[in-house]
Amino acid sequence: MTKSLVTGGSGFIGSHLVRALAKRGDELRLLARKKASLDHLGDLDFERRTGDVTDRAAVRRALKGVDRVFHVAGTTSMRPGARDRVFEVNVGGTRNVCEEALRAGTERVVLTSSVGAIGPAATAKTADENQPFVAGGLGLAYINSKHEAEVEAWRVAAHGLPVVAVNPSFVFGPDDPKGTSNRLIRRFLLRRLPFYVEGGLNVVDVRDVARGHLLADQKGEPGERYILGGRNFTLTRLFADLSRISGVDPPAVRVPGALAVGWAEAATRAGLPLPVNPEELRAAQQSWFVSTRKAERELGFKARPHEETLEDAVTWQLKSLGARFDEASRFDMPLAVLGRTARFTDRMLGR
């Protein structure tokens, strides 16, 4: 029986991966922080080891006697005050896991990376695994940290560690224990997005991402990375689909990206409450369209229809929100005013 260590099993991708590995028949060990809840996995058999991936000694102890490592742990925070922690966890944590896995003689490491490590696509094109990383100039801590984490993994791989990376796109779906990955849908349902910037993203189902990890473990070539994606959406099209499914009107105002970022920066300096921050807006206006041909060809990966993903994600989120769905958001009025101001200014500037 294969003994697998999973880091980040308390999170969205991690918890779905743990279930997929349990179904495969793996003997499971989960490395989780002391405060991390694993109650949502209470029906499964696993060994818990307490520790943080930034703690090398804890990682070393957790790796003893395991055959496979699925390194999922990380942070997606784009809050201005979280930059140091983002690099500490995503880069430092990956360094610790990979170096200690090499030391322990681990058979294989499957690294959960991101399409962020590849960067946005050029206009009217899709990005693939061979695209050079050119996103550093955007100044996005999360994006840069995922790129640097991959660099750390490939550095250790050059010394003999068999590493395969998977690069999920924008992950939606049901059963999100922390609610972070479905945050965009939650904001949409709570009517906290009266304006938006036009950008593009690729949406993939979390259950397909979990299956993609297993395929990468079974068929992936060490030293290679594989994009796990689904449907490419403009934000206009995504919001239209979410509106059709949920009955909530889509955001009424589309704001030029530079203008929206400028307003968000000013609002942040003024201490005004906003559900989005400048870094999120800078990321949102990029085109994160990707191609999944490599994963389909080499791993046999295939994403389910996007309608199923969005419907299941909305249904789960509505159930999670409960009565909050019908309550007015405290952000509605100030953001509605900001949206109207954006539209007026845009017209005055002749855009």
C-alpha positions as CSV (number, residue, x, y, z in Angstrom):
1,M,0.0,0.0,0.0
2,T,1.3,3.4,-0.9
3,K,1.8,5.8,2.0
4,S,1.2,9.4,1.0
5,L,1.8,12.6,2.8
6,V,-0.4,15.5,2.0
7,T,0.3,19.1,3.0
8,G,-2.6,21.5,3.0
9,G,-5.2,18.8,3.4
10,S,-7.4,21.3,5.3
11,G,-7.9,23.4,2.3
12,F,-10.1,23.3,-0.8
13,I,-7.9,21.4,-3.2
14,G,-6.2,19.5,-0.5
15,S,-9.4,18.1,1.1
16,H,-10.7,16.9,-2.3
17,L,-7.3,15.4,-3.0
18,V,-7.3,13.6,0.3
19,R,-10.6,12.0,-0.6
20,A,-9.4,11.0,-4.0
21,L,-6.3,9.4,-2.5
22,A,-8.3,7.6,0.1
23,K,-10.5,6.2,-2.6
24,R,-7.4,5.1,-4.4
25,G,-6.5,3.1,-1.3
26,D,-3.5,5.1,-0.1
27,E,-2.4,5.1,3.5
28,L,-2.6,8.8,4.4
29,R,-0.6,11.1,6.6
30,L,-1.7,14.8,6.7
31,L,0.6,17.6,7.8
32,A,-1.6,20.4,9.2
33,R,-1.0,23.4,11.4
34,K,-2.2,23.2,15.0
35,K,-5.2,25.4,14.5
36,A,-6.2,23.8,11.2
37,S,-9.5,21.9,11.3
38,L,-9.7,18.5,9.7
39,D,-13.3,17.9,10.9
40,H,-14.6,17.9,7.3
41,L,-12.4,14.8,6.7
42,G,-13.6,13.0,9.9
43,D,-15.1,10.1,8.0
44,L,-11.7,9.1,6.5
45,D,-8.8,7.2,8.1
46,F,-5.6,9.2,8.2
47,E,-2.7,10.0,10.5
48,R,-2.4,13.6,11.5
49,R,1.0,15.3,12.0
50,T,1.0,18.8,13.5
51,G,3.3,21.3,12.0
52,D,3.8,24.1,9.5
53,V,5.6,23.7,6.2
54,T,7.7,26.7,7.2
55,D,9.0,24.5,10.1
56,R,11.8,22.3,8.5
57,A,11.9,20.0,11.6
58,A,8.2,19.4,11.4
59,V,8.4,18.6,7.7
60,R,11.3,16.2,8.3
61,R,9.3,14.3,10.9
62,A,6.2,14.1,8.7
63,L,8.2,12.7,5.8
64,K,9.5,9.7,7.7
65,G,8.3,6.4,6.1
66,V,6.2,7.9,3.3
67,D,6.4,7.0,-0.4
68,R,4.7,9.9,-2.0
69,V,4.3,13.6,-1.2
70,F,1.5,15.8,-2.4
71,H,2.6,19.4,-1.5
72,V,-0.6,21.4,-1.7
73,A,-0.1,23.8,1.3
74,G,0.1,27.4,0.4
75,T,-1.6,30.8,0.7
76,T,-3.5,32.7,-2.0
77,S,-3.8,35.9,0.0
78,M,-3.5,39.1,-1.9
79,R,-3.9,41.4,1.1
80,P,-1.2,44.1,1.2
81,G,-0.1,43.1,4.7
82,A,0.4,39.5,3.8
83,R,3.2,39.8,1.3
84,D,6.0,38.5,3.6
85,R,3.8,35.5,4.7
86,V,3.0,34.7,1.1
87,F,6.6,34.2,0.2
88,E,7.4,32.5,3.5
89,V,4.8,29.8,3.0
90,N,4.7,29.4,-0.8
91,V,8.5,29.7,-1.5
92,G,10.0,28.7,1.9
93,G,7.5,26.0,2.5
94,T,8.2,24.4,-1.0
95,R,11.9,24.6,-0.4
96,N,11.6,22.8,2.9
97,V,9.3,20.1,1.6
98,C,11.4,19.4,-1.5
99,E,14.8,19.4,0.2
100,E,13.5,17.2,3.0
101,A,11.8,14.9,0.5
102,L,15.2,14.5,-1.3
103,R,16.9,13.8,2.0
104,A,14.3,11.2,2.9
105,G,14.5,9.4,-0.5
106,T,10.9,10.0,-1.3
107,E,9.8,8.3,-4.5
108,R,7.9,11.2,-6.0
109,V,6.6,14.7,-5.1
110,V,3.6,16.2,-6.8
111,L,3.7,19.9,-6.4
112,T,0.5,22.0,-6.5
113,S,1.5,25.1,-8.4
114,S,-0.7,27.5,-10.3
115,V,-1.2,29.0,-13.7
116,G,0.0,32.1,-11.9
117,A,3.5,30.6,-12.1
118,I,3.1,30.6,-15.9
119,G,1.7,34.1,-16.1
120,P,-1.1,35.7,-18.1
121,A,-1.5,35.0,-21.8
122,A,-0.8,37.5,-24.6
123,T,-3.8,39.3,-26.1
124,A,-6.1,36.9,-28.0
125,K,-3.9,33.9,-27.1
126,T,-3.7,31.1,-24.5
127,A,-0.7,30.3,-22.3
128,D,0.8,26.9,-22.1
129,E,3.5,25.2,-20.0
130,N,6.3,26.5,-22.3
131,Q,5.5,30.2,-21.9
132,P,8.3,32.2,-20.3
133,F,7.4,33.9,-17.0
134,V,7.0,37.6,-17.8
135,A,4.5,38.5,-15.0
136,G,7.1,39.8,-12.5
137,G,6.5,43.4,-13.5
138,L,2.9,43.2,-12.4
139,G,4.1,43.3,-8.8
140,L,1.7,40.6,-7.6
141,A,3.1,38.8,-4.6
142,Y,1.1,35.7,-5.0
143,I,2.0,35.3,-8.6
144,N,5.7,35.9,-8.0
145,S,5.7,33.5,-5.1
146,K,4.2,30.6,-7.1
147,H,6.8,31.2,-9.8
148,E,9.6,31.2,-7.3
149,A,8.2,28.1,-5.6
150,E,8.5,26.2,-8.8
151,V,12.1,27.5,-9.3
152,E,12.9,26.0,-5.8
153,A,11.3,22.7,-6.8
154,W,13.2,22.4,-10.1
155,R,16.4,23.4,-8.3
156,V,16.0,20.4,-5.9
157,A,14.9,18.2,-8.7
158,A,18.2,18.8,-10.4
159,H,19.8,17.0,-7.5
160,G,17.6,13.9,-8.1
161,L,14.2,14.5,-6.6
162,P,11.4,13.3,-8.9
163,V,9.1,16.3,-9.0
164,V,6.0,16.7,-11.1
165,A,4.1,20.0,-11.0
166,V,0.4,20.6,-11.7
167,N,-0.8,24.1,-12.4
168,P,-4.5,24.5,-11.7
169,S,-6.3,27.5,-13.1
170,F,-9.2,29.3,-11.2
171,V,-10.7,26.5,-9.0
172,F,-14.4,26.4,-8.3
173,G,-16.7,23.7,-7.0
174,P,-18.6,22.5,-4.0
175,D,-17.3,21.7,-0.4
176,D,-14.9,24.6,0.1
177,P,-14.0,24.3,3.8
178,K,-12.4,27.7,4.1
179,G,-14.5,29.5,1.5
180,T,-11.5,31.2,0.0
181,S,-11.5,29.7,-3.5
182,N,-15.1,30.4,-4.1
183,R,-14.8,34.0,-2.8
184,L,-15.6,35.5,-6.2
185,I,-18.9,33.6,-6.4
186,R,-19.7,34.6,-2.8
187,R,-19.1,38.2,-3.6
188,F,-21.3,37.9,-6.6
189,L,-24.2,36.3,-4.7
190,L,-23.9,38.9,-2.0
191,R,-24.1,41.7,-4.6
192,R,-20.7,43.1,-3.6
193,L,-19.5,43.5,-7.2
194,P,-21.3,46.6,-8.5
195,F,-18.5,47.1,-11.0
196,Y,-15.8,45.0,-12.6
197,V,-12.7,45.2,-14.8
198,E,-12.7,43.2,-18.0
199,G,-10.2,40.3,-17.9
200,G,-10.1,36.7,-18.6
201,L,-9.7,33.5,-16.5
202,N,-9.9,29.8,-16.9
203,V,-12.3,27.9,-14.6
204,V,-11.7,24.3,-13.5
205,D,-13.6,22.0,-11.1
206,V,-11.9,21.2,-7.9
207,R,-12.9,17.5,-8.3
208,D,-11.1,17.4,-11.7
209,V,-8.1,19.1,-10.1
210,A,-7.9,16.3,-7.5
211,R,-8.1,13.7,-10.1
212,G,-5.4,15.5,-12.1
213,H,-3.1,15.2,-9.2
214,L,-3.5,11.4,-9.2
215,L,-2.9,11.3,-13.0
216,A,0.2,13.4,-12.5
217,D,1.4,10.9,-9.9
218,Q,0.7,8.0,-12.1
219,K,1.7,9.3,-15.6
220,G,3.5,12.6,-15.1
221,E,7.1,12.9,-16.3
222,P,9.4,14.1,-13.5
223,G,10.6,17.6,-14.3
224,E,7.5,18.5,-16.2
225,R,4.4,20.6,-15.3
226,Y,0.8,20.2,-16.4
227,I,-1.9,22.8,-16.6
228,L,-5.2,21.6,-15.1
229,G,-7.8,23.8,-16.6
230,G,-11.3,23.9,-18.0
231,R,-13.2,26.6,-19.8
232,N,-11.8,30.0,-20.7
233,F,-14.1,32.9,-19.7
234,T,-14.1,36.6,-20.0
235,L,-15.4,38.1,-16.8
236,T,-18.5,39.4,-18.7
237,R,-19.4,35.9,-19.8
238,L,-18.7,34.3,-16.4
239,F,-20.9,36.8,-14.6
240,A,-23.6,36.3,-17.2
241,D,-23.5,32.5,-16.5
242,L,-23.5,33.0,-12.7
243,S,-26.5,35.4,-13.1
244,R,-28.4,32.8,-15.2
245,I,-27.8,30.1,-12.6
246,S,-28.4,32.2,-9.4
247,G,-30.9,34.8,-10.5
248,V,-28.6,37.6,-9.2
249,D,-28.0,40.5,-11.6
250,P,-24.5,40.7,-13.0
251,P,-22.4,43.8,-12.1
252,A,-23.8,46.8,-14.1
253,V,-20.6,48.7,-14.7
254,R,-17.4,47.8,-16.4
255,V,-14.5,50.1,-15.4
256,P,-11.2,50.5,-17.2
257,G,-8.6,48.6,-15.3
258,A,-6.2,51.4,-14.5
259,L,-9.0,53.6,-13.3
260,A,-10.3,50.9,-11.0
261,V,-6.9,50.2,-9.5
262,G,-6.4,53.9,-8.9
263,W,-9.7,54.2,-7.1
264,A,-9.0,51.1,-5.0
265,E,-5.6,52.4,-4.0
266,A,-7.1,55.7,-3.0
267,A,-9.9,54.0,-1.1
268,T,-7.4,51.8,0.7
269,R,-5.3,54.8,1.8
270,A,-8.5,56.5,3.0
271,G,-9.4,53.4,5.1
272,L,-12.7,52.8,3.2
273,P,-14.0,49.2,3.3
274,L,-13.8,47.5,-0.1
275,P,-14.4,43.8,-0.9
276,V,-11.5,44.0,-3.4
277,N,-8.0,45.4,-3.2
278,P,-5.7,46.9,-5.8
279,E,-3.6,43.8,-6.2
280,E,-6.7,41.7,-6.9
281,L,-7.8,44.2,-9.5
282,R,-4.4,44.2,-11.2
283,A,-4.7,40.5,-11.4
284,A,-8.3,40.5,-12.6
285,Q,-7.6,42.7,-15.6
286,Q,-5.1,40.2,-17.1
287,S,-6.0,37.4,-19.5
288,W,-5.4,34.1,-17.7
289,F,-6.5,32.0,-20.7
290,V,-4.7,28.7,-20.8
291,S,-4.4,25.6,-22.9
292,T,-4.8,22.1,-21.4
293,R,-3.6,20.1,-24.4
294,K,-0.5,18.8,-22.7
295,A,-2.3,17.4,-19.7
296,E,-5.0,15.9,-22.0
297,R,-2.4,14.3,-24.2
298,E,0.1,13.0,-21.6
299,L,-2.0,12.4,-18.5
300,G,-5.5,11.7,-20.0
301,F,-6.9,14.7,-18.1
302,K,-10.3,15.9,-19.1
303,A,-12.4,18.6,-17.3
304,R,-16.1,18.2,-16.9
305,P,-18.6,20.6,-18.5
306,H,-18.2,24.0,-17.0
307,E,-22.0,24.3,-16.5
308,E,-21.8,21.5,-13.9
309,T,-19.0,23.2,-12.1
310,L,-20.7,26.5,-11.9
311,E,-24.1,25.1,-10.9
312,D,-22.6,22.9,-8.2
313,A,-20.5,25.8,-6.9
314,V,-23.4,28.2,-6.8
315,T,-25.7,25.6,-5.1
316,W,-23.1,24.9,-2.5
317,Q,-22.4,28.6,-1.9
318,L,-26.1,29.4,-1.5
319,K,-26.5,26.7,1.0
320,S,-23.4,27.9,2.9
321,L,-24.7,31.5,2.9
322,G,-28.2,30.7,4.1
323,A,-30.0,33.8,5.3
324,R,-27.1,36.0,4.5
325,F,-28.0,35.7,0.8
326,D,-31.2,37.7,1.5
327,E,-29.5,40.4,3.7
328,A,-28.3,43.7,2.3
329,S,-24.5,44.0,2.3
330,R,-22.9,46.9,4.1
331,F,-20.8,47.4,1.0
332,D,-23.7,47.8,-1.4
333,M,-24.3,51.5,-1.1
334,P,-20.7,52.9,-1.1
335,L,-19.7,50.5,-3.9
336,A,-22.8,51.4,-6.0
337,V,-21.9,55.1,-5.7
338,L,-18.3,54.2,-6.7
339,G,-19.6,52.3,-9.7
340,R,-21.8,55.2,-10.9
341,T,-18.9,57.6,-10.4
342,A,-16.7,55.3,-12.5
343,R,-19.2,55.2,-15.4
344,F,-19.6,59.0,-15.3
345,T,-15.8,59.6,-15.2
346,D,-15.3,57.1,-18.0
347,R,-17.7,59.0,-20.2
348,M,-16.2,62.4,-19.3
349,L,-12.8,61.1,-20.4
350,G,-14.3,59.9,-23.7
351,R,-13.4,56.3,-23.3
